[in-house]
Amino acid sequence: MKRDYYDVLGVDRNADESEIKRAYRKLAMKYHPDRNPGNNEAEIQFKEAAEAYSVLSNSQKRTQYNQFGHSGIEEAGGFGGFGFQDFDLSDALRTFMDGFGSFEDFFGGGRRARSRSRKGGDLRISLPVDLEEIYSGVTKTIKVKRYETCKECIGLGAASGHMPSRCITCNGSGELRQVTRSILGQFVNVTECPRCNGTGEIISNPCRKCAGAGRISKKVEITIKVPAGVSTGNYMTLTGQGSKGERGQPAGDLYVVFEEKEHKYFTRHGNDVLTELEVPIYQAVLGDAVEIPTLTGKAKLTIPPGIQSGKILRMRGKGFTQLRGSRRGDQFVRIQVKTPTSLNKKQKALFEQLKASNGRAEKISVRKVKS
């Protein structure tokens, strides 16, 4: 049976955040595996303290624990997406890193290390989307090749059982400062420490899987929600979904740029959609009701009698939703009257009758073409 988390850390149930952190640090320094090599009991105590701290240091998890105990935490998903029954040493070490601002806090001595943040690289991908998907919005799963945290060393870069040490060249700052004086005053030249490459840490025993980088290249799947109304050139920024930085440094961002796929029927113009409908001459003369494709399936379009080629009909509300808005565009249908190029005898006779019924030839109109 699991012990009460407050008893594990030795704090009162009304303890504030600073008291909980102080209690955890004291236990973590006492039972850390590097200070107790080969001591299974110390490892158990270290994991137990880390598990308790990961819950009590999180206000939401602490509230769930106070109300429902251990069962409430396990039902809520536990630590990092795993139930607490699966809380292992890697989870405990990760919690240890969260609970300590730097390795200085653990090993003590000197001023706090100020290793510079070396954010991981940003990534950019193009995502083709159909007009139908743009119309309604869609959820897509994309594959991205990026650097992921090495699970073998949980991003520390050091082999199992070892920890990075502070760089003695830069005293853990990751940079070297050279002060020069002249008649114009004092100048400070800051350069990256060549020994630790700006990390402030030295890894004497690097992880074999990632060679000390703390990350490995891997293909991952990411699910994104494409909003309705996007267009070519629009992009979405997924913060922290780029490549992970070296040795636990922050991840870069992922930029997803949308590209409209060419459609068989439709051309997009802003929030409106354009298409062309070819109708036989008898439909143009007599009028008709026909079904034509739209972004949501087929819909009825009324063709008025006597319609001419080039006439544009509007289907309201059949266009795209305005991005981050509610107004919807229309579908415009340009009519092209199809003139038959060959007639059988019966058809030709009917047209002869039509011509004769007019009595005299219709006047031909000539107009200037509008530019």
Number of C-alpha atoms within 10 A of each C-alpha: 3 8 10 13 23 17 12 19 23 16 16 11 12 9 13 12 12 10 15 21 17 14 16 26 21 13 19 26 16 14 21 21 22 14 13 13 12 11 13 11 10 19 20 17 18 23 24 22 27 30 22 23 25 23 20 25 17 11 11 11 18 19 15 18 20 13 12 12 14 17 14 16 22 16 12 14 12 21 19 10 9 13 15 20 10 10 17 15 16 15 20 24 20 16 20 24 15 12 20 15 12 17 17 17 16 17 11 10 8 10 11 15 21 17 20 15 14 17 18 22 18 18 18 15 14 13 16 13 20 13 24 17 19 21 21 15 17 15 11 13 11 13 11 18 13 22 22 23 26 25 14 18 27 20 24 29 30 27 21 16 12 17 19 19 16 23 22 13 16 23 19 27 23 25 22 16 13 9 9 10 9 7 5 6 7 9 12 11 9 11 12 17 20 13 16 21 13 22 26 25 25 20 20 14 16 21 22 14 17 21 16 23 22 27 27 18 14 13 11 13 10 11 10 14 11 20 17 20 23 27 18 14 11 11 18 16 14 15 12 16 20 25 26 28 22 25 22 22 18 17 22 22 20 21 18 20 18 20 18 17 13 13 11 7 13 19 16 17 13 14 21 20 22 18 18 16 15 14 19 12 17 14 18 21 15 12 16 14 11 13 11 13 13 19 19 12 9 11 13 12 16 12 18 15 13 13 19 15 15 13 11 17 16 13 18 12 14 20 25 27 24 17 15 10 9 10 12 17 19 18 24 20 21 18 20 19 20 15 11 8 5 8 10 7 8 9 11 12 12 11 12 11 11 11 13 11 9 9 8 8 8 8 6 5 5 6 5 5 5 4 3
